[in-house]
């Protein structure tokens, strides 16, 4: 199955109209991903069986996104899963992506402009450097990370730049995606945990700051 046809079927499965702006942008994003993946290793492959779960995950978690959240910080964004998909499906989002790897941040920056994803910024730097230069009064409504173990010092700094309803989205396998799990157990309350479709033993754990 061609990737574009595979995506069309998946969008139909989730009730996303094929002539919608979201569908158009997702197809553009997919085409760009295929083009860049021929030169750099963004994903394991661009055949539909290799990336189907990545798109499914992004669309699935968009359905449980907090309805009042606007400002989203995604850490270690890689090829943009699921942050780019969330932004496409939830146009209200003001998205910031932090990606320290130069080639992947260049892809993200190109995708933002080529797909026409307004209200989105790519920060090509490490998270600690980004936070050092961030305004002290900056807060986000949702903070997500995937494919990395967040350092305890970074999590504590992020905790300071959150409000009581900020959701911390941790995508992880069997082990928590945090350097010291005791930090998140002590300072956060687990709101819910979702098994991710199509990804064995992967889950999304959603936390709120403990007051």
C-alpha positions as CSV (number, residue, x, y, z in Angstrom):
1,X,0.0,0.0,0.0
2,X,1.3,3.4,-0.9
3,X,1.8,5.7,2.1
4,X,-0.6,8.4,0.8
5,X,-3.3,5.8,0.4
6,X,-2.5,4.3,3.8
7,X,-2.9,7.7,5.4
8,X,-6.2,8.4,3.6
9,X,-7.6,5.1,5.0
10,X,-6.4,6.0,8.5
11,X,-7.9,9.5,8.4
12,X,-11.2,7.9,7.2
13,X,-11.0,5.5,10.1
14,X,-10.7,8.4,12.6
15,X,-13.5,10.4,10.8
16,X,-11.2,13.1,9.4
17,X,-12.6,14.4,6.1
18,X,-10.3,13.8,3.2
19,X,-10.9,17.3,1.8
20,X,-10.2,19.1,5.1
21,X,-7.3,21.4,5.7
22,X,-5.9,19.0,8.3
23,X,-5.9,16.1,5.8
24,X,-4.1,18.3,3.2
25,X,-1.5,19.3,5.7
26,X,-0.9,15.7,6.9
27,X,-0.4,14.6,3.4
28,X,2.1,17.4,2.8
29,X,3.9,16.4,6.0
30,X,4.0,12.8,4.9
31,X,5.4,13.7,1.5
32,X,8.1,15.9,3.1
33,X,9.0,13.1,5.5
34,X,9.5,10.7,2.6
35,X,11.7,13.1,0.7
36,X,13.9,13.9,3.7
37,X,14.1,10.3,4.9
38,X,15.9,9.4,1.7
39,X,18.8,11.6,2.9
40,X,18.7,11.4,6.7
41,X,17.4,8.9,9.2
42,X,14.2,10.5,10.4
43,X,12.3,7.3,11.0
44,X,13.0,3.6,10.6
45,X,11.5,3.8,7.1
46,X,8.8,5.5,5.1
47,X,6.9,2.5,3.9
48,X,3.4,2.6,5.4
49,X,3.9,-0.4,7.7
50,X,6.9,1.4,9.2
51,X,5.1,4.7,10.0
52,X,1.5,3.8,10.3
53,X,1.8,3.5,14.1
54,X,3.4,6.9,14.3
55,X,0.5,8.7,12.6
56,X,-2.0,6.6,14.5
57,X,-0.4,7.5,17.8
58,X,-0.6,11.2,17.0
59,X,-4.2,11.2,15.8
60,X,-5.2,9.0,18.8
61,X,-3.7,11.3,21.4
62,X,-5.2,14.4,19.7
63,X,-8.6,13.0,20.8
64,X,-7.6,13.1,24.5
65,X,-5.9,16.5,24.4
66,X,-7.0,18.9,27.1
67,X,-9.7,21.1,25.5
68,X,-8.6,24.4,27.1
69,X,-4.8,23.9,26.4
70,X,-3.2,26.3,23.9
71,X,0.5,26.6,24.7
72,X,2.4,23.4,24.1
73,X,6.1,22.6,24.6
74,X,7.5,19.4,23.0
75,X,11.0,18.2,24.0
76,X,13.2,16.1,21.7
77,X,10.8,16.4,18.8
78,X,12.7,14.3,16.3
79,X,10.7,13.9,13.1
80,X,7.7,15.6,14.7
81,X,5.7,12.7,16.1
82,X,3.4,13.4,17.7
83,X,3.9,17.2,18.1
84,X,3.4,18.1,14.4
85,X,0.3,15.9,14.1
86,X,-1.2,17.4,17.2
87,X,-0.6,20.9,15.9
88,X,-2.2,20.1,12.5
89,X,-5.2,18.5,14.1
90,X,-5.6,21.2,16.8
91,X,-5.0,24.5,15.0
92,X,-5.4,26.6,18.1
93,X,-2.1,25.3,19.5
94,X,0.9,27.5,19.9
95,X,3.6,24.9,19.6
96,X,7.3,25.1,20.6
97,X,9.5,22.2,19.7
98,X,13.0,21.7,21.2
99,X,15.3,19.5,19.1
100,X,19.1,19.6,19.6
101,X,20.0,17.4,16.7
102,X,20.8,19.7,13.8
103,X,19.5,17.7,10.8
104,X,16.2,16.9,12.6
105,X,15.6,20.4,13.7
106,X,16.3,21.5,10.1
107,X,13.6,19.1,8.9
108,X,11.2,20.4,11.5
109,X,11.8,24.0,10.5
110,X,11.3,23.1,6.8
111,X,8.1,21.2,7.6
112,X,6.7,24.1,9.6
113,X,7.1,26.5,6.7
114,X,6.3,24.1,3.8
115,X,3.2,22.7,5.4
116,X,2.0,26.1,6.6
117,X,1.9,25.3,10.3
118,X,1.4,28.8,11.8
119,X,2.1,29.6,15.5
120,X,4.9,27.0,15.7
121,X,8.6,27.6,16.6
122,X,11.5,25.2,16.4
123,X,14.4,25.7,18.9
124,X,17.6,24.0,17.7
125,X,19.3,23.6,21.1
126,X,19.4,21.5,24.2
127,X,16.6,21.7,26.6
128,X,18.7,23.2,29.4
129,X,20.0,25.9,27.1
130,X,16.5,26.7,25.9
131,X,15.2,26.9,29.5
132,X,18.1,29.2,30.6
133,X,17.1,31.7,27.9
134,X,13.4,31.3,28.5
135,X,11.5,34.1,30.2
136,X,10.9,33.2,33.9
137,X,7.2,34.0,33.5
138,X,6.8,31.6,30.5
139,X,4.3,28.9,31.2
140,X,2.9,26.1,29.1
141,X,-0.5,24.3,29.2
142,X,1.0,21.0,28.1
143,X,4.6,19.7,28.1
144,X,5.5,16.5,26.3
145,X,8.5,14.3,25.7
146,X,9.2,11.1,23.8
147,X,12.2,9.0,23.0
148,X,14.4,10.4,25.8
149,X,14.9,10.3,29.5
150,X,14.2,13.8,30.9
151,X,16.9,15.0,33.3
152,X,15.6,15.6,36.9
153,X,17.0,19.2,36.9
154,X,15.1,20.0,33.6
155,X,11.9,18.5,35.0
156,X,12.2,20.6,38.1
157,X,12.7,23.7,36.0
158,X,9.7,22.9,33.9
159,X,7.7,22.4,37.0
160,X,8.4,26.0,37.9
161,X,7.1,27.1,34.5
162,X,3.8,25.3,34.7
163,X,0.4,26.3,36.2
164,X,-1.7,23.9,38.4
165,X,-3.6,22.5,35.3
166,X,-0.5,22.0,33.1
167,X,-0.4,18.5,31.8
168,X,3.0,16.7,31.6
169,X,2.8,14.1,28.8
170,X,5.4,11.3,29.2
171,X,5.6,8.8,26.3
172,X,7.5,5.7,27.5
173,X,8.0,2.0,27.3
174,X,8.4,-0.3,30.3
175,X,10.5,2.2,32.2
176,X,9.5,5.8,33.0
177,X,11.1,8.3,30.7
178,X,12.7,10.3,33.5
179,X,16.2,10.2,35.0
180,X,15.0,9.8,38.6
181,X,11.4,8.4,38.8
182,X,11.2,9.5,42.4
183,X,11.1,13.1,41.3
184,X,7.9,12.7,39.3
185,X,6.4,10.5,42.0
186,X,7.0,13.1,44.6
187,X,6.1,16.2,42.7
188,X,3.4,15.1,40.3
189,X,0.0,13.3,40.4
190,X,-0.8,10.7,37.7
191,X,-3.9,11.8,36.0
192,X,-4.3,8.9,33.6
193,X,-2.3,6.4,31.6
194,X,-3.1,5.4,28.0
195,X,-1.8,2.4,26.1
196,X,-0.8,3.6,22.7
197,X,-2.4,1.8,19.7
198,X,-0.1,-0.2,17.5
199,X,2.9,0.1,19.8
200,X,3.5,-2.8,22.1
201,X,4.4,-1.9,25.7
202,X,4.3,1.8,24.9
203,X,2.1,4.2,26.9
204,X,1.3,7.8,27.5
205,X,1.3,8.8,31.2
206,X,-0.2,12.2,31.9
207,X,0.7,14.0,35.1
208,X,-0.4,17.2,36.9
209,X,1.9,19.2,39.2
210,X,1.2,18.3,42.8
211,X,0.0,21.3,44.8
